[in-house]
Amino acid sequence: MPLYEFRCRTCDETFELRRPMSEASAPATCPHGHDNAVRLLSAFASVGAVSAPASAPAARPAGGCGAGCGCAH
Ligand SMILES: [Zn+2]
């Protein structure tokens, strides 16, 4: 579940909330109980959205026998 950053417009407190992406823009309550915190744009919001492979799969070594090879080395 992505982590979102919020800031309370009443006391200026910033805090983080973990919530489903579908509720990302829903109103949040700050730790002091004020009910008008707004979500900040944060790099955390993209966590879990895209996962690219860190590196390409290694190429098979050239010249080796395959699984179906009958030689006895
Ligand atoms: Zn507050």
N, CA, C, O and the ligand as a Tripos MOL2 file, in Angstrom:
@<TRIPOS>MOLECULE
protein
  293   291    74     0     0
PROTEIN
NO_CHARGES

@<TRIPOS>ATOM
      1 N           0.8540   -1.1960    0.0000 N.3       1 MET1
      2 CA          0.0000    0.0000    0.0000 C.3       1 MET1
      3 C           0.8940    1.2520    0.0000 C.2       1 MET1
      4 O           1.8140    1.3510    0.8110 O.2       1 MET1
      5 N           0.6340    2.1860   -0.8830 N.am      2 PRO2
      6 CA          1.5190    3.3610   -0.9570 C.3       2 PRO2
      7 C           1.3980    4.2840    0.2490 C.2       2 PRO2
      8 O           0.3650    4.3580    0.9150 O.2       2 PRO2
      9 N           2.4950    4.9780    0.4970 N.am      3 LEU3
     10 CA          2.5600    5.9150    1.6120 C.3       3 LEU3
     11 C           2.3440    7.3220    1.0760 C.2       3 LEU3
     12 O           3.0060    7.7350    0.1230 O.2       3 LEU3
     13 N           1.4270    8.0530    1.6790 N.am      4 TYR4
     14 CA          1.1430    9.4120    1.2280 C.3       4 TYR4
     15 C           1.4800   10.4070    2.3320 C.2       4 TYR4
     16 O           1.3810   10.1150    3.5240 O.2       4 TYR4
     17 N           1.8790   11.5860    1.8880 N.am      5 GLU5
     18 CA          2.2480   12.6290    2.8320 C.3       5 GLU5
     19 C           1.1530   13.6910    2.8450 C.2       5 GLU5
     20 O           0.6800   14.1230    1.7940 O.2       5 GLU5
     21 N           0.7620   14.1000    4.0310 N.am      6 PHE6
     22 CA         -0.3110   15.0810    4.1810 C.3       6 PHE6
     23 C           0.1810   16.2690    4.9980 C.2       6 PHE6
     24 O           1.1220   16.1500    5.7830 O.2       6 PHE6
     25 N          -0.4590   17.4030    4.8040 N.am      7 ARG7
     26 CA         -0.1810   18.5450    5.6620 C.3       7 ARG7
     27 C          -1.5040   19.1320    6.1350 C.2       7 ARG7
     28 O          -2.4220   19.3670    5.3490 O.2       7 ARG7
     29 N          -1.5730   19.3620    7.4420 N.am      8 CYS8
     30 CA         -2.7660   19.9440    8.0270 C.3       8 CYS8
     31 C          -2.7830   21.4440    7.7590 C.2       8 CYS8
     32 O          -1.7930   22.1390    7.9880 O.2       8 CYS8
     33 N          -3.9090   21.9290    7.2750 N.am      9 ARG9
     34 CA         -3.9990   23.3620    6.9820 C.3       9 ARG9
     35 C          -4.3250   24.1820    8.2280 C.2       9 ARG9
     36 O          -4.2980   25.4130    8.1950 O.2       9 ARG9
     37 N          -4.6310   23.4940    9.3200 N.am     10 THR10
     38 CA         -4.9330   24.2120   10.5620 C.3      10 THR10
     39 C          -3.6630   24.4320   11.3900 C.2      10 THR10
     40 O          -3.3910   25.5540   11.8170 O.2      10 THR10
     41 N          -2.8940   23.3800   11.6160 N.am     11 CYS11
     42 CA         -1.7180   23.5010   12.4830 C.3      11 CYS11
     43 C          -0.4090   23.3260   11.7180 C.2      11 CYS11
     44 O           0.6660   23.3850   12.3150 O.2      11 CYS11
     45 N          -0.4890   23.1110   10.4030 N.am     12 ASP12
     46 CA          0.6950   23.0010    9.5570 C.3      12 ASP12
     47 C           1.5330   21.7700    9.8550 C.2      12 ASP12
     48 O           2.7030   21.7080    9.4750 O.2      12 ASP12
     49 N           0.9600   20.8120   10.5150 N.am     13 GLU13
     50 CA          1.6580   19.5620   10.7950 C.3      13 GLU13
     51 C           1.7190   18.7170    9.5210 C.2      13 GLU13
     52 O           0.7270   18.6050    8.8000 O.2      13 GLU13
     53 N           2.8900   18.1190    9.2450 N.am     14 THR14
     54 CA          2.9700   17.1670    8.1350 C.3      14 THR14
     55 C           3.0740   15.7660    8.7090 C.2      14 THR14
     56 O           3.7460   15.5340    9.7140 O.2      14 THR14
     57 N           2.4070   14.8500    8.0600 N.am     15 PHE15
     58 CA          2.4060   13.4720    8.5440 C.3      15 PHE15
     59 C           2.1910   12.5380    7.3610 C.2      15 PHE15
     60 O           1.7900   12.9650    6.2790 O.2      15 PHE15
     61 N           2.4660   11.2580    7.5880 N.am     16 GLU16
     62 CA          2.3390   10.2790    6.5190 C.3      16 GLU16
     63 C           1.2460    9.2740    6.8400 C.2      16 GLU16
     64 O           1.0430    8.8900    7.9920 O.2      16 GLU16
     65 N           0.5550    8.8630    5.8020 N.am     17 LEU17
     66 CA         -0.4930    7.8610    5.9580 C.3      17 LEU17
     67 C          -0.3300    6.8040    4.8860 C.2      17 LEU17
     68 O          -0.0260    7.1170    3.7350 O.2      17 LEU17
     69 N          -0.5320    5.5560    5.2640 N.am     18 ARG18
     70 CA         -0.5270    4.4620    4.3150 C.3      18 ARG18
     71 C          -1.9830    4.1360    4.0190 C.2      18 ARG18
     72 O          -2.7460    3.7890    4.9210 O.2      18 ARG18
     73 N          -2.3590    4.2490    2.7610 N.am     19 ARG19
     74 CA         -3.7580    4.0070    2.4170 C.3      19 ARG19
     75 C          -3.8460    3.5190    0.9800 C.2      19 ARG19
     76 O          -2.9150    3.7070    0.1970 O.2      19 ARG19
     77 N          -4.9600    2.8950    0.6350 N.am     20 PRO20
     78 CA         -5.1240    2.3930   -0.7360 C.3      20 PRO20
     79 C          -5.0740    3.5350   -1.7470 C.2      20 PRO20
     80 O          -5.4660    4.6610   -1.4410 O.2      20 PRO20
     81 N          -4.5880    3.2380   -2.9550 N.am     21 MET21
     82 CA         -4.4800    4.2680   -3.9720 C.3      21 MET21
     83 C          -5.8470    4.8850   -4.2910 C.2      21 MET21
     84 O          -5.9350    6.0580   -4.6550 O.2      21 MET21
     85 N          -6.8980    4.0950   -4.1520 N.am     22 SER22
     86 CA         -8.2400    4.5850   -4.4630 C.3      22 SER22
     87 C          -8.6960    5.6500   -3.4690 C.2      22 SER22
     88 O          -9.6230    6.4100   -3.7480 O.2      22 SER22
     89 N          -8.0370    5.7020   -2.3020 N.am     23 GLU23
     90 CA         -8.4120    6.6970   -1.2900 C.3      23 GLU23
     91 C          -7.3360    7.7600   -1.1270 C.2      23 GLU23
     92 O          -7.3120    8.4860   -0.1330 O.2      23 GLU23
     93 N          -6.4390    7.8450   -2.1180 N.am     24 ALA24
     94 CA         -5.2850    8.7450   -1.9940 C.3      24 ALA24
     95 C          -5.7040   10.1820   -1.7740 C.2      24 ALA24
     96 O          -5.0500   10.9110   -1.0280 O.2      24 ALA24
     97 N          -6.7810   10.6010   -2.4100 N.am     25 SER25
     98 CA         -7.1730   12.0080   -2.3390 C.3      25 SER25
     99 C          -8.2830   12.2590   -1.3270 C.2      25 SER25
    100 O          -8.7990   13.3730   -1.2290 O.2      25 SER25
    101 N          -8.6440   11.2430   -0.5890 N.am     26 ALA26
    102 CA         -9.6880   11.4150    0.4190 C.3      26 ALA26
    103 C          -9.1780   12.3050    1.5530 C.2      26 ALA26
    104 O          -7.9770   12.3250    1.8260 O.2      26 ALA26
    105 N         -10.0640   13.0320    2.2090 N.am     27 PRO27
    106 CA         -9.6380   13.9030    3.3100 C.3      27 PRO27
    107 C          -8.9720   13.0910    4.4200 C.2      27 PRO27
    108 O          -9.3510   11.9480    4.6790 O.2      27 PRO27
    109 N          -7.9880   13.6880    5.0620 N.am     28 ALA28
    110 CA         -7.2820   13.0100    6.1430 C.3      28 ALA28
    111 C          -7.3710   13.8390    7.4130 C.2      28 ALA28
    112 O          -7.5730   15.0520    7.3760 O.2      28 ALA28
    113 N          -7.2160   13.1540    8.5330 N.am     29 THR29
    114 CA         -7.2320   13.8370    9.8250 C.3      29 THR29
    115 C          -5.8160   13.8680   10.3750 C.2      29 THR29
    116 O          -5.1540   12.8310   10.4320 O.2      29 THR29
    117 N          -5.3470   15.0240   10.7760 N.am     30 CYS30
    118 CA         -3.9880   15.1530   11.2840 C.3      30 CYS30
    119 C          -3.8940   14.5690   12.6890 C.2      30 CYS30
    120 O          -4.9150   14.3270   13.3330 O.2      30 CYS30
    121 N          -2.6510   14.3370   13.1720 N.am     31 PRO31
    122 CA         -2.4680   13.7360   14.5070 C.3      31 PRO31
    123 C          -3.0890   14.5670   15.6290 C.2      31 PRO31
    124 O          -3.2850   14.0680   16.7370 O.2      31 PRO31
    125 N          -3.3970   15.8300   15.3450 N.am     32 HIS32
    126 CA         -3.9950   16.6850   16.3720 C.3      32 HIS32
    127 C          -5.5130   16.7430   16.2590 C.2      32 HIS32
    128 O          -6.1780   17.4650   17.0020 O.2      32 HIS32
    129 N          -6.0500   15.9720   15.3170 N.am     33 GLY33
    130 CA         -7.5010   15.8670   15.2470 C.3      33 GLY33
    131 C          -8.1700   16.8370   14.2880 C.2      33 GLY33
    132 O          -9.3950   16.8370   14.1600 O.2      33 GLY33
    133 N          -7.3790   17.6670   13.6110 N.am     34 HIS34
    134 CA         -7.9800   18.5690   12.6330 C.3      34 HIS34
    135 C          -8.3530   17.7870   11.3720 C.2      34 HIS34
    136 O          -7.6200   16.8970   10.9420 O.2      34 HIS34
    137 N          -9.4790   18.1230   10.8020 N.am     35 ASP35
    138 CA        -10.0200   17.3120    9.7200 C.3      35 ASP35
    139 C          -9.8480   17.9640    8.3490 C.2      35 ASP35
    140 O         -10.6810   17.7620    7.4660 O.2      35 ASP35
    141 N          -8.7890   18.7360    8.1590 N.am     36 ASN36
    142 CA         -8.6310   19.3680    6.8500 C.3      36 ASN36
    143 C          -7.2020   19.2770    6.3260 C.2      36 ASN36
    144 O          -6.6510   20.2510    5.8120 O.2      36 ASN36
    145 N          -6.6200   18.1070    6.4620 N.am     37 ALA37
    146 CA         -5.2820   17.8850    5.9160 C.3      37 ALA37
    147 C          -5.3780   17.6160    4.4160 C.2      37 ALA37
    148 O          -6.3160   16.9710    3.9460 O.2      37 ALA37
    149 N          -4.3990   18.1180    3.6800 N.am     38 VAL38
    150 CA         -4.3740   17.9020    2.2420 C.3      38 VAL38
    151 C          -3.1470   17.0700    1.8760 C.2      38 VAL38
    152 O          -2.1130   17.1320    2.5420 O.2      38 VAL38
    153 N          -3.2840   16.3030    0.8200 N.am     39 ARG39
    154 CA         -2.1890   15.4260    0.4100 C.3      39 ARG39
    155 C          -1.1220   16.2380   -0.3150 C.2      39 ARG39
    156 O          -1.4240   17.0900   -1.1510 O.2      39 ARG39
    157 N           0.1320   15.9520    0.0240 N.am     40 LEU40
    158 CA          1.2480   16.5800   -0.6720 C.3      40 LEU40
    159 C           1.6930   15.6610   -1.8030 C.2      40 LEU40
    160 O           1.5920   14.4380   -1.7080 O.2      40 LEU40
    161 N           2.1850   16.2740   -2.8730 N.am     41 LEU41
    162 CA          2.7430   15.4610   -3.9450 C.3      41 LEU41
    163 C           4.0860   14.9370   -3.4720 C.2      41 LEU41
    164 O           4.9580   15.7000   -3.0560 O.2      41 LEU41
    165 N           4.2360   13.6430   -3.5420 N.am     42 SER42
    166 CA          5.4130   13.0280   -2.9570 C.3      42 SER42
    167 C           5.9070   11.9020   -3.8300 C.2      42 SER42
    168 O           5.1350   11.2590   -4.5430 O.2      42 SER42
    169 N           7.1980   11.6740   -3.7670 N.am     43 ALA43
    170 CA          7.7730   10.5720   -4.5380 C.3      43 ALA43
    171 C           7.2340    9.2360   -4.0460 C.2      43 ALA43
    172 O           7.2250    8.2540   -4.7880 O.2      43 ALA43
    173 N           6.7850    9.1990   -2.7980 N.am     44 PHE44
    174 CA          6.2780    7.9570   -2.2360 C.3      44 PHE44
    175 C           5.0300    7.4760   -2.9740 C.2      44 PHE44
    176 O           4.7150    6.2860   -2.9650 O.2      44 PHE44
    177 N           4.3240    8.4100   -3.6130 N.am     45 ALA45
    178 CA          3.0630    8.0660   -4.2410 C.3      45 ALA45
    179 C           3.2340    7.0760   -5.3790 C.2      45 ALA45
    180 O           2.2990    6.3550   -5.7250 O.2      45 ALA45
    181 N           4.4410    7.0370   -5.9690 N.am     46 SER46
    182 CA          4.6210    6.1620   -7.1190 C.3      46 SER46
    183 C           5.1360    4.7800   -6.7280 C.2      46 SER46
    184 O           5.2890    3.9100   -7.5850 O.2      46 SER46
    185 N           5.4020    4.5750   -5.4480 N.am     47 VAL47
    186 CA          5.9030    3.2830   -5.0070 C.3      47 VAL47
    187 C           4.8670    2.2020   -5.2900 C.2      47 VAL47
    188 O           3.7000    2.3330   -4.9180 O.2      47 VAL47
    189 N           5.2990    1.1470   -5.9440 N.am     48 GLY48
    190 CA          4.3920    0.0440   -6.2230 C.3      48 GLY48
    191 C           3.6510    0.1860   -7.5310 C.2      48 GLY48
    192 O           3.0060   -0.7670   -7.9690 O.2      48 GLY48
    193 N           3.7200    1.3440   -8.1730 N.am     49 ALA49
    194 CA          3.0010    1.5370   -9.4200 C.3      49 ALA49
    195 C           3.7320    0.8680  -10.5840 C.2      49 ALA49
    196 O           3.1260    0.1830  -11.4080 O.2      49 ALA49
    197 N           5.0200    1.0780  -10.6280 N.am     50 VAL50
    198 CA          5.8130    0.5080  -11.7180 C.3      50 VAL50
    199 C           7.0110   -0.2130  -11.1210 C.2      50 VAL50
    200 O           7.7140    0.3360  -10.2720 O.2      50 VAL50
    201 N           7.2380   -1.4210  -11.5560 N.am     51 SER51
    202 CA          8.4390   -2.1250  -11.1210 C.3      51 SER51
    203 C           9.1990   -2.6190  -12.3380 C.2      51 SER51
    204 O           8.8170   -3.6070  -12.9650 O.2      51 SER51
    205 N          10.2670   -1.9290  -12.6620 N.am     52 ALA52
    206 CA         11.0980   -2.3230  -13.7890 C.3      52 ALA52
    207 C          12.1860   -3.2660  -13.2980 C.2      52 ALA52
    208 O          12.6940   -3.1070  -12.1880 O.2      52 ALA52
    209 N          12.5380   -4.2290  -14.1060 N.am     53 PRO53
    210 CA         13.6200   -5.1360  -13.6870 C.3      53 PRO53
    211 C          14.9260   -4.3750  -13.5180 C.2      53 PRO53
    212 O          15.2340   -3.4910  -14.3170 O.2      53 PRO53
    213 N          15.6890   -4.7050  -12.4970 N.am     54 ALA54
    214 CA         16.9330   -3.9940  -12.2140 C.3      54 ALA54
    215 C          17.9620   -4.2270  -13.3050 C.2      54 ALA54
    216 O          18.7440   -3.3300  -13.6210 O.2      54 ALA54
    217 N          17.9720   -5.4120  -13.8790 N.am     55 SER55
    218 CA         18.9390   -5.7030  -14.9330 C.3      55 SER55
    219 C          18.3450   -6.7310  -15.8800 C.2      55 SER55
    220 O          17.4350   -7.4770  -15.5190 O.2      55 SER55
    221 N          18.8710   -6.7610  -17.0900 N.am     56 ALA56
    222 CA         18.3880   -7.7240  -18.0690 C.3      56 ALA56
    223 C          18.8540   -9.1200  -17.6780 C.2      56 ALA56
    224 O          19.9100   -9.2650  -17.0610 O.2      56 ALA56
    225 N          18.0910  -10.1440  -18.0230 N.am     57 PRO57
    226 CA         18.5230  -11.5140  -17.7240 C.3      57 PRO57
    227 C          19.8480  -11.8230  -18.3970 C.2      57 PRO57
    228 O          20.0830  -11.4030  -19.5300 O.2      57 PRO57
    229 N          20.7150  -12.5520  -17.7110 N.am     58 ALA58
    230 CA         22.0330  -12.8750  -18.2540 C.3      58 ALA58
    231 C          21.8890  -13.7720  -19.4800 C.2      58 ALA58
    232 O          21.0420  -14.6640  -19.5220 O.2      58 ALA58
    233 N          22.7240  -13.5170  -20.4610 N.am     59 ALA59
    234 CA         22.7030  -14.3320  -21.6780 C.3      59 ALA59
    235 C          23.2740  -15.7190  -21.3790 C.2      59 ALA59
    236 O          24.1390  -15.8780  -20.5180 O.2      59 ALA59
    237 N          22.7750  -16.7100  -22.1030 N.am     60 ARG60
    238 CA         23.3070  -18.0600  -21.9090 C.3      60 ARG60
    239 C          24.7580  -18.1050  -22.3890 C.2      60 ARG60
    240 O          25.0820  -17.4990  -23.4100 O.2      60 ARG60
    241 N          25.6280  -18.8040  -21.6780 N.am     61 PRO61
    242 CA         27.0220  -18.9030  -22.1270 C.3      61 PRO61
    243 C          27.1020  -19.6000  -23.4750 C.2      61 PRO61
    244 O          26.4280  -20.6040  -23.7030 O.2      61 PRO61
    245 N          27.9210  -19.0690  -24.3600 N.am     62 ALA62
    246 CA         28.0530  -19.6400  -25.7030 C.3      62 ALA62
    247 C          28.9010  -20.8990  -25.6740 C.2      62 ALA62
    248 O          29.8420  -20.9920  -24.8860 O.2      62 ALA62
    249 N          28.5810  -21.8670  -26.5230 N.am     63 GLY63
    250 CA         29.4230  -23.0550  -26.6760 C.3      63 GLY63
    251 C          29.0800  -24.1750  -25.7120 C.2      63 GLY63
    252 O          29.6530  -25.2580  -25.8330 O.2      63 GLY63
    253 N          28.1940  -23.9780  -24.7800 N.am     64 GLY64
    254 CA         27.8560  -25.0420  -23.8520 C.3      64 GLY64
    255 C          26.8510  -26.0120  -24.4370 C.2      64 GLY64
    256 O          26.1490  -25.6780  -25.3910 O.2      64 GLY64
    257 N          26.7750  -27.1880  -23.8890 N.am     65 CYS65
    258 CA         25.8100  -28.1690  -24.3580 C.3      65 CYS65
    259 C          24.4350  -27.8190  -23.8000 C.2      65 CYS65
    260 O          24.3130  -27.3380  -22.6730 O.2      65 CYS65
    261 N          23.4090  -28.0670  -24.5980 N.am     66 GLY66
    262 CA         22.0640  -27.8150  -24.1490 C.3      66 GLY66
    263 C          21.5490  -28.9780  -23.3230 C.2      66 GLY66
    264 O          22.2470  -29.9690  -23.1100 O.2      66 GLY66
    265 N          20.3030  -28.8390  -22.8550 N.am     67 ALA67
    266 CA         19.7350  -29.8780  -22.0180 C.3      67 ALA67
    267 C          19.5480  -31.1750  -22.7890 C.2      67 ALA67
    268 O          19.5940  -32.2560  -22.2020 O.2      67 ALA67
    269 N          19.3400  -31.0820  -24.0950 N.am     68 GLY68
    270 CA         19.0890  -32.2870  -24.8810 C.3      68 GLY68
    271 C          20.3400  -32.9130  -25.4600 C.2      68 GLY68
    272 O          20.2420  -33.8440  -26.2610 O.2      68 GLY68
    273 N          21.5270  -32.4270  -25.0770 N.am     69 CYS69
    274 CA         22.7720  -32.9230  -25.6640 C.3      69 CYS69
    275 C          23.1070  -34.3060  -25.1150 C.2      69 CYS69
    276 O          22.9470  -34.5560  -23.9210 O.2      69 CYS69
    277 N          23.5720  -35.2020  -25.9810 N.am     70 GLY70
    278 CA         23.8660  -36.5660  -25.5600 C.3      70 GLY70
    279 C          25.3290  -36.8090  -25.2810 C.2      70 GLY70
    280 O          25.6910  -37.9380  -24.9480 O.2      70 GLY70
    281 N          26.1800  -35.8310  -25.3940 N.am     71 CYS71
    282 CA         27.6090  -36.0840  -25.1720 C.3      71 CYS71
    283 C          27.9010  -36.3600  -23.7030 C.2      71 CYS71
    284 O          27.1440  -35.9320  -22.8310 O.2      71 CYS71
    285 N          28.9810  -37.0630  -23.4200 N.am     72 ALA72
    286 CA         29.2390  -37.5450  -22.0610 C.3      72 ALA72
    287 C          30.3830  -36.8040  -21.3830 C.2      72 ALA72
    288 O          31.2640  -37.4530  -20.8200 O.2      72 ALA72
    289 N          30.4070  -35.5210  -21.4100 N.am     73 HIS73
    290 CA         31.4710  -34.8090  -20.7260 C.3      73 HIS73
    291 C          31.0660  -34.5050  -19.2880 C.2      73 HIS73
    292 O          31.8390  -33.9030  -18.5420 O.2      73 HIS73
    293 ZN         -3.7890   19.7770   12.5510 Zn       74 ZN74
@<TRIPOS>BOND
     1     1     2 1
     2     2     3 1
     3     3     4 2
     4     3     5 am
     5     5     6 1
     6     6     7 1
     7     7     8 2
     8     7     9 am
     9     9    10 1
    10    10    11 1
    11    11    12 2
    12    11    13 am
    13    13    14 1
    14    14    15 1
    15    15    16 2
    16    15    17 am
    17    17    18 1
    18    18    19 1
    19    19    20 2
    20    19    21 am
    21    21    22 1
    22    22    23 1
    23    23    24 2
    24    23    25 am
    25    25    26 1
    26    26    27 1
    27    27    28 2
    28    27    29 am
    29    29    30 1
    30    30    31 1
    31    31    32 2
    32    31    33 am
    33    33    34 1
    34    34    35 1
    35    35    36 2
    36    35    37 am
    37    37    38 1
    38    38    39 1
    39    39    40 2
    40    39    41 am
    41    41    42 1
    42    42    43 1
    43    43    44 2
    44    43    45 am
    45    45    46 1
    46    46    47 1
    47    47    48 2
    48    47    49 am
    49    49    50 1
    50    50    51 1
    51    51    52 2
    52    51    53 am
    53    53    54 1
    54    54    55 1
    55    55    56 2
    56    55    57 am
    57    57    58 1
    58    58    59 1
    59    59    60 2
    60    59    61 am
    61    61    62 1
    62    62    63 1
    63    63    64 2
    64    63    65 am
    65    65    66 1
    66    66    67 1
    67    67    68 2
    68    67    69 am
    69    69    70 1
    70    70    71 1
    71    71    72 2
    72    71    73 am
    73    73    74 1
    74    74    75 1
    75    75    76 2
    76    75    77 am
    77    77    78 1
    78    78    79 1
    79    79    80 2
    80    79    81 am
    81    81    82 1
    82    82    83 1
    83    83    84 2
    84    83    85 am
    85    85    86 1
    86    86    87 1
    87    87    88 2
    88    87    89 am
    89    89    90 1
    90    90    91 1
    91    91    92 2
    92    91    93 am
    93    93    94 1
    94    94    95 1
    95    95    96 2
    96    95    97 am
    97    97    98 1
    98    98    99 1
    99    99   100 2
   100    99   101 am
   101   101   102 1
   102   102   103 1
   103   103   104 2
   104   103   105 am
   105   105   106 1
   106   106   107 1
   107   107   108 2
   108   107   109 am
   109   109   110 1
   110   110   111 1
   111   111   112 2
   112   111   113 am
   113   113   114 1
   114   114   115 1
   115   115   116 2
   116   115   117 am
   117   117   118 1
   118   118   119 1
   119   119   120 2
   120   119   121 am
   121   121   122 1
   122   122   123 1
   123   123   124 2
   124   123   125 am
   125   125   126 1
   126   126   127 1
   127   127   128 2
   128   127   129 am
   129   129   130 1
   130   130   131 1
   131   131   132 2
   132   131   133 am
   133   133   134 1
   134   134   135 1
   135   135   136 2
   136   135   137 am
   137   137   138 1
   138   138   139 1
   139   139   140 2
   140   139   141 am
   141   141   142 1
   142   142   143 1
   143   143   144 2
   144   143   145 am
   145   145   146 1
   146   146   147 1
   147   147   148 2
   148   147   149 am
   149   149   150 1
   150   150   151 1
   151   151   152 2
   152   151   153 am
   153   153   154 1
   154   154   155 1
   155   155   156 2
   156   155   157 am
   157   157   158 1
   158   158   159 1
   159   159   160 2
   160   159   161 am
   161   161   162 1
   162   162   163 1
   163   163   164 2
   164   163   165 am
   165   165   166 1
   166   166   167 1
   167   167   168 2
   168   167   169 am
   169   169   170 1
   170   170   171 1
   171   171   172 2
   172   171   173 am
   173   173   174 1
   174   174   175 1
   175   175   176 2
   176   175   177 am
   177   177   178 1
   178   178   179 1
   179   179   180 2
   180   179   181 am
   181   181   182 1
   182   182   183 1
   183   183   184 2
   184   183   185 am
   185   185   186 1
   186   186   187 1
   187   187   188 2
   188   187   189 am
   189   189   190 1
   190   190   191 1
   191   191   192 2
   192   191   193 am
   193   193   194 1
   194   194   195 1
   195   195   196 2
   196   195   197 am
   197   197   198 1
   198   198   199 1
   199   199   200 2
   200   199   201 am
   201   201   202 1
   202   202   203 1
   203   203   204 2
   204   203   205 am
   205   205   206 1
   206   206   207 1
   207   207   208 2
   208   207   209 am
   209   209   210 1
   210   210   211 1
   211   211   212 2
   212   211   213 am
   213   213   214 1
   214   214   215 1
   215   215   216 2
   216   215   217 am
   217   217   218 1
   218   218   219 1
   219   219   220 2
   220   219   221 am
   221   221   222 1
   222   222   223 1
   223   223   224 2
   224   223   225 am
   225   225   226 1
   226   226   227 1
   227   227   228 2
   228   227   229 am
   229   229   230 1
   230   230   231 1
   231   231   232 2
   232   231   233 am
   233   233   234 1
   234   234   235 1
   235   235   236 2
   236   235   237 am
   237   237   238 1
   238   238   239 1
   239   239   240 2
   240   239   241 am
   241   241   242 1
   242   242   243 1
   243   243   244 2
   244   243   245 am
   245   245   246 1
   246   246   247 1
   247   247   248 2
   248   247   249 am
   249   249   250 1
   250   250   251 1
   251   251   252 2
   252   251   253 am
   253   253   254 1
   254   254   255 1
   255   255   256 2
   256   255   257 am
   257   257   258 1
   258   258   259 1
   259   259   260 2
   260   259   261 am
   261   261   262 1
   262   262   263 1
   263   263   264 2
   264   263   265 am
   265   265   266 1
   266   266   267 1
   267   267   268 2
   268   267   269 am
   269   269   270 1
   270   270   271 1
   271   271   272 2
   272   271   273 am
   273   273   274 1
   274   274   275 1
   275   275   276 2
   276   275   277 am
   277   277   278 1
   278   278   279 1
   279   279   280 2
   280   279   281 am
   281   281   282 1
   282   282   283 1
   283   283   284 2
   284   283   285 am
   285   285   286 1
   286   286   287 1
   287   287   288 2
   288   287   289 am
   289   289   290 1
   290   290   291 1
   291   291   292 2
@<TRIPOS>SUBSTRUCTURE
     1 MET1         2 RESIDUE 1 A MET
     2 PRO2         6 RESIDUE 1 A PRO
     3 LEU3        10 RESIDUE 1 A LEU
     4 TYR4        14 RESIDUE 1 A TYR
     5 GLU5        18 RESIDUE 1 A GLU
     6 PHE6        22 RESIDUE 1 A PHE
     7 ARG7        26 RESIDUE 1 A ARG
     8 CYS8        30 RESIDUE 1 A CYS
     9 ARG9        34 RESIDUE 1 A ARG
    10 THR10       38 RESIDUE 1 A THR
    11 CYS11       42 RESIDUE 1 A CYS
    12 ASP12       46 RESIDUE 1 A ASP
    13 GLU13       50 RESIDUE 1 A GLU
    14 THR14       54 RESIDUE 1 A THR
    15 PHE15       58 RESIDUE 1 A PHE
    16 GLU16       62 RESIDUE 1 A GLU
    17 LEU17       66 RESIDUE 1 A LEU
    18 ARG18       70 RESIDUE 1 A ARG
    19 ARG19       74 RESIDUE 1 A ARG
    20 PRO20       78 RESIDUE 1 A PRO
    21 MET21       82 RESIDUE 1 A MET
    22 SER22       86 RESIDUE 1 A SER
    23 GLU23       90 RESIDUE 1 A GLU
    24 ALA24       94 RESIDUE 1 A ALA
    25 SER25       98 RESIDUE 1 A SER
    26 ALA26      102 RESIDUE 1 A ALA
    27 PRO27      106 RESIDUE 1 A PRO
    28 ALA28      110 RESIDUE 1 A ALA
    29 THR29      114 RESIDUE 1 A THR
    30 CYS30      118 RESIDUE 1 A CYS
    31 PRO31      122 RESIDUE 1 A PRO
    32 HIS32      126 RESIDUE 1 A HIS
    33 GLY33      130 RESIDUE 1 A GLY
    34 HIS34      134 RESIDUE 1 A HIS
    35 ASP35      138 RESIDUE 1 A ASP
    36 ASN36      142 RESIDUE 1 A ASN
    37 ALA37      146 RESIDUE 1 A ALA
    38 VAL38      150 RESIDUE 1 A VAL
    39 ARG39      154 RESIDUE 1 A ARG
    40 LEU40      158 RESIDUE 1 A LEU
    41 LEU41      162 RESIDUE 1 A LEU
    42 SER42      166 RESIDUE 1 A SER
    43 ALA43      170 RESIDUE 1 A ALA
    44 PHE44      174 RESIDUE 1 A PHE
    45 ALA45      178 RESIDUE 1 A ALA
    46 SER46      182 RESIDUE 1 A SER
    47 VAL47      186 RESIDUE 1 A VAL
    48 GLY48      190 RESIDUE 1 A GLY
    49 ALA49      194 RESIDUE 1 A ALA
    50 VAL50      198 RESIDUE 1 A VAL
    51 SER51      202 RESIDUE 1 A SER
    52 ALA52      206 RESIDUE 1 A ALA
    53 PRO53      210 RESIDUE 1 A PRO
    54 ALA54      214 RESIDUE 1 A ALA
    55 SER55      218 RESIDUE 1 A SER
    56 ALA56      222 RESIDUE 1 A ALA
    57 PRO57      226 RESIDUE 1 A PRO
    58 ALA58      230 RESIDUE 1 A ALA
    59 ALA59      234 RESIDUE 1 A ALA
    60 ARG60      238 RESIDUE 1 A ARG
    61 PRO61      242 RESIDUE 1 A PRO
    62 ALA62      246 RESIDUE 1 A ALA
    63 GLY63      250 RESIDUE 1 A GLY
    64 GLY64      254 RESIDUE 1 A GLY
    65 CYS65      258 RESIDUE 1 A CYS
    66 GLY66      262 RESIDUE 1 A GLY
    67 ALA67      266 RESIDUE 1 A ALA
    68 GLY68      270 RESIDUE 1 A GLY
    69 CYS69      274 RESIDUE 1 A CYS
    70 GLY70      278 RESIDUE 1 A GLY
    71 CYS71      282 RESIDUE 1 A CYS
    72 ALA72      286 RESIDUE 1 A ALA
    73 HIS73      290 RESIDUE 1 A HIS
    74 ZN74       293 GROUP 0 **** ****
